[in-house]
Amino acid sequence: MDIRNDQPTTWNPARLVEFDITSNEIRDGLVAFEADTLAFRFTPRPQTGRLECTVELREYIGGGISGNVMLDGRTTTVIEPDQTGEIWLSFGGFGWQDEARTRPVGLCHYRVELDGDSTVRVAIDGEDILL
């Protein structure tokens, strides 16, 4: 899997999952995505202290069950004190669900963790799947 720190060309503002995450919080979910890219955007609030934002992606087994962490499916980015710009984590190269390569991976579990004492806005380019 490839991990990039920029906004992907496939970013679609019309299809976002958005939430705030605060002070050492963990948020889990299941997300559907397209174009072999799953992107996370972190937007700090004014006067934010130093934060570490970690994203972990796990296989979707079915029935709401998550499997193993995907290969290179965990990374951390840092928001520096008083940073005003957005931070991006874009994952790509998910592979295929079948050996014939007819069904690309387009669904996975995610975990977003915030290490620090502030709040950031998280946007995910995908569709939230409720179980």
C-alpha positions in Angstrom: 0.0 0.0 0.0 1.2 3.5 -0.8 0.8 6.4 1.7 1.0 10.0 0.7 0.8 13.3 2.5 -1.1 15.2 -0.1 -4.7 15.7 -1.3 -5.5 13.0 -3.9 -6.9 14.0 -7.2 -9.9 11.7 -6.5 -11.0 13.8 -3.4 -14.7 14.4 -3.6 -16.1 17.0 -1.2 -19.7 15.8 -2.0 -18.9 12.4 -0.4 -17.3 12.9 3.0 -17.5 11.4 6.4 -16.7 14.2 8.9 -16.3 14.3 12.7 -14.4 16.0 15.5 -11.9 14.0 17.5 -10.7 15.4 20.9 -7.9 14.8 23.4 -6.6 11.2 23.2 -9.9 9.9 21.6 -10.2 6.9 19.3 -12.8 6.7 16.6 -13.6 3.4 14.7 -15.7 2.9 11.7 -16.3 1.1 8.4 -15.9 3.1 5.2 -16.6 2.4 1.5 -14.3 4.2 -1.0 -13.6 4.4 -4.7 -10.7 4.7 -7.1 -8.4 2.6 -5.0 -7.8 5.7 -2.7 -8.8 6.4 0.8 -7.9 9.8 2.1 -8.0 11.4 5.5 -7.9 15.2 6.1 -7.1 16.6 9.5 -8.0 20.3 10.1 -6.6 21.8 13.3 -8.4 24.5 15.2 -6.7 27.8 16.0 -4.1 27.7 18.8 -3.8 23.9 18.7 -0.9 22.3 20.5 1.3 19.5 19.1 -0.8 16.5 18.2 -0.2 13.1 16.7 -2.9 11.7 14.4 -2.7 8.0 13.7 -4.8 6.1 11.1 -5.0 2.3 11.1 -6.8 0.4 8.3 -8.0 -3.2 8.8 -9.4 -5.7 6.4 -13.2 -6.1 6.3 -14.1 -9.7 6.9 -17.9 -9.4 6.7 -20.7 -9.2 9.2 -19.1 -6.1 10.8 -15.9 -8.0 11.7 -12.5 -6.5 11.1 -9.5 -8.6 10.2 -5.8 -7.9 10.3 -4.1 -4.5 9.8 -3.6 -4.1 6.1 0.0 -4.2 4.8 1.4 -0.7 5.5 -2.1 0.3 6.8 -0.9 2.2 9.9 0.8 5.5 9.9 1.1 8.7 12.1 1.3 12.3 11.1 2.1 15.3 13.4 0.2 18.6 13.7 2.7 21.2 15.0 1.7 23.8 17.5 -0.4 26.6 16.0 -0.4 25.0 12.6 -3.1 26.4 10.3 -3.0 24.2 7.2 -4.6 20.9 6.7 -2.7 17.6 7.0 -3.4 14.7 4.6 -2.9 11.0 4.8 -3.9 9.3 1.5 -3.8 5.5 1.2 -3.7 3.8 -2.2 -2.9 0.5 -3.8 -5.3 -1.6 -1.8 -5.3 -4.5 -4.3 -8.1 -6.9 -5.2 -10.6 -9.0 -3.4 -10.2 -12.0 -5.8 -7.4 -13.7 -7.7 -9.0 -12.9 -11.0 -8.6 -9.2 -10.2 -12.2 -8.3 -11.0 -13.2 -6.8 -7.7 -11.0 -4.1 -6.2 -10.9 -3.6 -2.5 -13.4 -0.7 -1.7 -14.3 -1.3 1.9 -12.3 -1.4 5.1 -12.4 -0.7 8.8 -10.6 2.4 10.0 -9.3 3.7 13.4 -8.4 7.3 13.9 -6.4 8.1 17.1 -5.5 11.5 18.5 -2.6 11.8 20.9 -2.6 15.2 22.4 -4.8 17.7 24.2 -6.8 19.5 21.4 -9.5 19.0 18.9 -9.2 18.4 15.1 -11.8 18.0 12.4 -11.4 14.8 10.4 -12.8 14.3 6.9 -12.7 11.0 5.1 -13.3 10.7 1.4 -15.8 7.8 1.5 -19.2 6.6 2.6 -19.7 5.7 6.3 -21.2 2.2 6.5 -23.4 1.7 9.6 -23.6 -1.7 11.0 
